[in-house]
Each structure stands twice: as C-alpha cells, then as structure tokens.
Amino acid sequence: MQTQLTKFGTYLLVRRGLADYTIHGYVGSMRRFLSEATICPSIDQIESYVASMYTNEFSYSHIVNTSLAIERYMEFIGSPLKLGRPKKPRRIIIETLSEAEIARLIGATKNIRERTILALLAYSGIRAKELCQLLVCDVDFASQSLNIRNGKGAKDRSVCIPPECSALVMEYLQSYPRSSESYLFTTLQQNHKYHTGDLRKLVRVVAARNSINRRIYPHLFRHSLATNMLNRGAGLITIQQQLGHVFLETTMIYLHQALRKTRNEYQMYVPNYI
C-alpha cells in the first residue's frame, strides 16, 4: 500500500500541481481509507466508507476533504467518479481576543524575537503557515507591507502592517541578522525553518506567562484582527483584502461580532419618542 500511496503523492504533485500540505492531507486520508478497502476500491466500498462518516457525524471539513482525496485517487487509478458534498454549515466565529488582551500577550514576550512574531500575527492577520514561510525580502519596509508567496490556494498577495510593526521587524533583524533570501524566522538551536508547531508552542507559552486561562492559538490572532478592525469601523472589502479571502461571504462570518458596534450606533441615532 505504501508504494501505491507514494505514487499517488507523486501524481498529485506532478499532474495536479497541488501544494505539499494538500498532498500530505490527501495521502493521509487515503491511507485511512485503503486500510479498510482494496487498492482498487469498488463503488460499494467507497459509498460504505463515506456513509459511515455521515453516520458517525464527522465534521464537514473531514467529509469534504476525504471525498476530494477519494476522487483524486480514483482519477489516479483510472476510474474517475464524483461524490456528493454535505451542505456547508454556517460558520460562526465565537472566540476572539480584544485589543487589550492582545496588548497583554505582546507585553508578556521576553525578547524582540517573540515580540516581533506575535506582533506580525496580530497586525497582519496572516495564517500560521504564511508567517513561517516569510523570507526577509518579503518584508517591504517602504510600503509597510508583507508579500505573501504561495498562500492558501497557491495565491500570492500583499498585506498591510503598521509602522510600529515594521520598526519591530527592523529591530529584530539587527539582533538576528540574516540574508534577504533567508527565512525571517528560524529555530534558535538548529537554525531550521520555523514550523507551525513551533509557532503554536510559542503562543501557548506566552499565554501561560500572562495567565490567560483559555485556549490561545495562532489563528485566533487572525480572527481577532478582523473583528477588532470591524469594531473600529473598517469596511468588509478592506478586511477581505487584508485576510486574502477570495469570496466576500467568507469575510461576512465576522459580522455577528460587530454587535457592540451596532448597539453603540443604534444608541447614537435612535429617535427620541418619549
């Protein structure tokens, strides 16, 4: 089975041009599926496996990603098929960090490296993987922006950062000098590329120092930037461009978080009838 999965991974890379993390996910999904089926699965085996995911109430993302993996695999073995998709649930962002909480987290950092990493997460709203892939040359100090290469969906984009964040990056590079084509952040001991697991660990450690007794993770900074910008009056288009959303509907999941802003505006403009 391993030989077949290796060939499948090569097919996804060469023929489909998928990103490494997507290939890793599809191969993992097929490893789980093929452990219960044959190398050339029948329609009955596929339908039974997919039906079991619905029965066991697997998440929408898990069902969709597994279905995509099976479709790609069936293309690979020359028996293409198309599977249905569950209805996408309406996503609601419940937990975010306030401006004060993010300020406390940044204040709990112990050195310029930690401070720069958290500030970039908080001010740019980029994804954890995108931050780990940043090169020194991707920081444009003149235009106060970051160039994101091969982001989600294999797309490039630019995002804004404020002058204070740029100043932190400059101070960081003075303490940790590196060439323009080097990764902006690397591990301290081996100088290896920084990975999302390293970033998650750092965020947890800083949160523990600040005695924040709830789950803090890198993507939470992204949600928080969108919500805090919305509360300050930013338009949805601005937030969409900053976060790199393809569809405006994706950005609109943050609208319910603007209840406080709506309430304040209502109190300001409501007529006086009594």
Secondary structure, 3 states (H helix, E strand, C coil): CHHHHHHHHHHHHHCCCCCHHHHHHHHHHHHHHHCCCCCCCCHHHHHHHHHHHHHCCCCHHHHHHHHHHHHHHHHHCCCCCCCCCCCCCCCCCCCCCCHHHHHHHHHCCCCHHHHHHHHHHHHHCCCHHHHHCCEHHHEECCCCEEEECCCHHHCCEEEECCHHHHHHHHHHHHHCCCCCCCECCECCCCCCECCHHHHHHHHHHHHHHCCCCCCCCHHHHHHHHHHHHHHCCCCHHHHHHHHCCCCHHHHHHHHHHHHHHHHHHHHHHCCCCC
